[in-house]
Amino acid sequence: MRRYNTSIKAITQARSAYFLETGTSPIFLSDWDADYNSIHMPSLTLNSVQLSDVQKYYFWTDEEGYRDTIQNYFSNQYAISLQKDSFTIGSNGTSGIMLTLSSLKEAGRHSALVVAPVYFSTLNLLDELDFDVVEYRLCASDNFSLNIDIIENFFVSNSVDTLVITNPLFGCGIELSIDTIRSIVALCNKHNVCLVMDYVYGGMPWNISNPSHYLFNSPVFQAVSSAEHYVFIESISKRVFLNGAKFALVFASPKLMKRILRLSVFMVGSMAQQQVNLVPQIYSLASSRSLTSLIDENAKLAQNRYNMIKAILSDTRAMISAANCGYFALLSIPNTKETDDTQFALDMLKKTGVLTTPHSRYLHREEGLYSFRVNLLLDQQCLIDGITKIGNLE
């Protein structure tokens, strides 16, 4: 029996039904795409012009050329000396998580502590692999604060051997501090726990001291990689909305990386040529300035939209997460009737024309509240209209 129902089929069906009934699309505040009229996209060559190029395929283990490119880039830009057996390039973050958890299961690990909110695919994969899952659900009413002592208690009382954290906390726009990460690493080392950090939506702090960290947040990576057993997954394609040509970097302690690479051959297969084309473009000194500028512009725009939403909701009972990074924030509104989350979303769509994805899909639900993520890079007037309608909802 499956433990987690992360489906949003009822939501997507309601979206289509709303359009058929009204002739207009609802305001979808939880959308996963940016409003491309509001941001500048990078100038990158996505498509190959040679037929022979698109006929090529690249397995995860056939990476020597662009592996060297990344090593040189990290050495020159961040003075980080990457070992070739410590990282690989994957087609997307989800495949990286799949291979990570499969490798950990193969290595004999079986009990995972999940800090929630967490990406739904991670929950489903833990389910499919039959991990014993312990949930540490953070609370909006407590500003999603993470308590190290509680984590250690979970480790001891549940024989936890794997810790899974989505950083920033999924959909909340809250990135863990370096000090918190170091404390978590020390705890993992003490109890022989493997730290798995999904940093796919990371790397976009609103107040940044070193803009080069937009392209790779080396302090976060160095803190995580100081763990004896770790996996760190990040994806710059998420920060610049390359949704049709995603790729991710997967870093891991050497023994675990060997398992990941071996399993990748028959579990994931190959990367598309356009993905391969992007790697040397992204990780080059020539594109660093333009990509840094793009992410900086997007982050500032998201922060401005966040402040605007806070102002709109200032006299309402709605709560918004204390976001400090990225393109999303989590909004919680009263659910006084304790209606099922999906039903609440459908009722709200009928009343307001605003569509949201219940955050219970990401293992976050609190008594008396309905929570959902807000895409801060939607059209400004769309955000104003949607947030105002929700703020006035009784």
N, C-alpha and C positions, 0 to 999 in steps of 0.2 A: 504493500500500500504506500502510495506517495505521501510524503509529509507536507510538501509545499505546493500550493496551487498559485502559480504566478501568472496565470493566463489573464489577458485583457481583451479576450474575444468579445465579451458583452459591451465593452467600451467602444471598440472599433465598429461593431455593428450599430451601436447607437449613433455614432458619428455619421455613418452612411445614411441611416434612417432620418436623421435630423436634416441632412441636405436634401433628401428626396421630399420631405415634408415642407420645408421652408424655402428651398431654392438657394440657400446660403450655407456656408460652412460655419460651424460653431467656432468660438474663440478657443483654440486649443492651447492652454497655458503650459501644459506639460510636454509640448513638442520637443523633439530631440534635434531638430535642425535649426540653424540660424536663419534670421531674416537677411537674405543675401543682399538686399538693397541697403542695409544699414552698415555692413562691414565690407572692408576691402579684402578681396581674396588674393592669395599669392599667385605670382606668375610662374607657373611650373609646367613643364611639358609632361602631360599625362599619357599621351598616346604614342605608340611606336609608328613610324612611317614605313618600316620595312616589314614585308610579310614574313621574311625569315626570322625577324625578331619575335613576332607574336607566336610563331611556331615553337619557340623555345620554352622550356619549363625549368624551374629551379626548385629542387627539394630543399628543405630546411638545412640539410647537411652539405649542400653545394654552394657554400657562401664565401669562399676564400676571397674573391675580389672585393665585395662590399663589406666583408668583415674587416679587411685591412683598411678600407676607407673610414669605417667607424672608429677603429682603433687609433688611426692617425688624427682624426678629428678630435676625439676626446683627449688625446695627449696634448695637442696644440692648444685647444680651447680651455681645458679644465685641469691640465696637468694630472690627469688620471691615467694610470697605466693599466689598461684592461688586459687580462689574460684571455687567450683565445678559447679556453675551456670554461669561461665564466659567463658567456653571453651568447645569444643567438637572435635571429631575426625571424619573426613570425608573421603570418598573414593578418592577424588581428589579436586583440586582447583576449577574446573568448577562447580562441584555440590555445593561447598561452596558458590560461587558467586550466583548461581541460587537460593539457599535457602535464601541468604541474601536479594537479590533484591525482591524476592517474599514476604518475611517477611516485608520489608519496605513498599511495596505496600499495603499489608494487613493492616499495621499500619496507612495508610492514607497519606504516602509520595508519591509524584507524579512528582516532578521536579528535575532532576538530572543534575548536572554540571559534564562533563567528561573531564578530562585532558588527551590530546592525545599526543603521541601514546598510545593506549590502546588495550588490548587483544580483538580479534574479537568476542569471545563468549560473552563478556560483552556487546558489542554493540548489538548483536543479541537478548540477553536476555532483555535488556532495551526496544528494539523494540517490542518483543513479549508481554511484560508486559504493553506496551502502556504508558511508562514514557514520560513526556515532557523532551526532551534532549537538553541541551545547551552544545556547544562544545568550549573548550579552546584549540586550536591547537598550540602547541609549535613549534618553527622553528629551523631547522638545521642551517640556516644562522645566528641565534642568540644564538647558542650553547644551544638550548633547555632551556633557562633560564625561570624560573617561577616567575611571578610578583604577589605578594600578593594583591596589590591594584586592579589589574585586576580581581582577584578571588572575592574580596569583591564586586566589581561593578557588576559582574555576579550574585552574591547572591541577591543583592538588586533589580536590574532591572528585574530579571526573577523569583523572588520568589522561589529561589532554596532551597530545603530542604534536598538534598543528594549530597555529593561530592564523586566522584569515581576517584581514582588515582591508576594507576599501577606503583609500585615502586620496582625496577628501571623502568624508563620510557621504555615502552615495545620495546625491540629490540635495545635499544640505549646504554645500559650499563652505564647509568647515574643514580646514586642513590641520592635521596634528602638528604640534610644535616639534622642533628638533629635540628638545629636552624630553618630551613625552616619548618620542620614538626611541631615544637612547635608553630610557627607563624600560620600555617594552623589550628592547633587545637584551638588556641585562637580565631581565626576567626569563626570557626564552633560553638564554645560555645557561642560566641557573638550573632550569628544569628540562633541558634537552628538548625544547620545543622548536619546531621549524616555523619561522615567521614568513607568511605569504602576504605580501603587500601588493594589492591592485592599485597602481598609481596611474591608471590609464587616463583619468580625468584630472590628474594633478598638473603641477607646473605652471599655474596661472594665478599666483598671489596678487592681490590688488595693491599691496604696498610692498615693493620689492627693492632690496638694496643693491642687487647686482642683476641687471637685465639679461645677462648671458644665461641666468638660471631659467629663463623662459624656455630655452631650447633643451636644457637638461638641468634638472635641479640637483646639482652634485652634492650639496650638503645632505639632502634627504637620502640620496643613494648611498653615500658614504656611511651614514648612520645605520641604514638597513643592512648593508653589506658587511658591517662589523659583527653581525650575528654569525654563529658557527654554522647554522643551517638556515638558509633563507631563499626566497624567490622575490624578485622585484620586477614588476611588469609596467612598462610605460609606453606611451604612444603619442608622438608629436602630431600625428595625423589627426588626432582628436582635437588638438588645440587650434588647428587651421582648417577644420571641417573638410578633410579629404575623405568623405564618406564612401566614395566609390573606389578608392584606392588606399584602403587602410593598411597599415602595418604596425607592428609593435616590436619593441626590444624586450627580450626576456633575459634577466640576469639571475644566476643561481650559484649556490656553492657547488664546487666542481663535481662531486659524486652525483648530486642530483641532476646537474646539467647533462651528464653522460646519459642518464636514464631518459631525460627529456628529448635529447637528440635521437636516441635509438627509437623511442616510441613515435617520434614525429614522422619517421619515414613511412610507416604504414597507417598512422592515424590521421595525419593532416595532408600529406602529399606535397603539392607544389605551390609556389607563389606565381601570380600573374606577372607578365612582363612589365605592365605599367607600374606595379608595385616595385619591381626591381629597378626600374628607371628612376623612381623617386628617391631611392636611398642615397645615391651620390649627390643628388641635387639638394636634398634636405641637409645632409651632413657635409656641407662644404663652407669654406670661409666666404665664398662669393655670395651665398644666400643668407648668411647669418644676420646681416643688418636688416634686410627686408623682412625676414620672418620674425625677428625680435620686435621690430616696429609694429608688425601686424598683430602679434599676440598682445603687445602692450596696449595698442588701440582697442582691441576687443575687451581686454580686462578692465580698462578704464570705463568703457561703455557699459559693461556689466555692472560695475560698481555704481555708476550714476543711476542706472535703472533700479538697482537695489535700493538706493537712498530715496528714489522717487516712490517706490512701492511702500517703504516704511512710512513716508509722509502721508500717503493716501490712507494707510491703515491705522494711523496714530490714534484715532478716536473710536476704533472698533475693538471687538474682542478677539480679533485674529492675531496670531503670533507668527513671526517670521524668524527663521534661524539666524544666528549671529554669524552670517557668512563672512569670509575673509578672502575668498578666492573663487576663480572659475566662473562658469556661465549659468549656474543654477543656484537656487535657494529653496528651502523647504517652508511651505506655508501651512499652518494648522488653524482650522476654524472650528467653532463649537459644533458638536454632534450630540445635541441634548437628548435626542430620541434613541441614541445608541443604535442607529440604523446600520446595517451591514455596509461596509465601505463601498462596494460596487453599487449597491442600491442608492446610497447617498450620492455618488457621482452621477448616476442616471437621473435622480430627482433634481439635482442641481442643474443639470443640462436643460431639463424641461423648464425650470423656473427662470434661468438666467441666460441660456444660450452659451454658457461657458463649459468647456469640457476639460476634465482633469483625469490623470491616472492615479488611482489610489496608491499611497505609498506602502500600504500593507503588502503589496507585491514585492517590496524590497525589505520585508521583515520589520516594518515599522508601523505600529499601531498603538495608540494610547486611549485609555478610557475617556470618553466624553469629547474626543477630538477626531476630526477628519483631516488627514495630512496628504499633501501632494507637492511635487516639485514644480517650480516656476522657471521657465526658460527666460533668462534675463536679456537674451539677445533677440527677442521677438520685436516686431515693430512697436515703437513707443506708444502710439495711439491704441494699438491692440492691447497692450499691457494696461494702459490707463483704463480702458473700457472694461476689460475682464476683471481686473483687481477691484475696481469701483463697484461693479455688480456683486462680486463676492463679499466685499466689505459691508454692503447694505443688506446682505442675505440674513434673514431672521429664521 
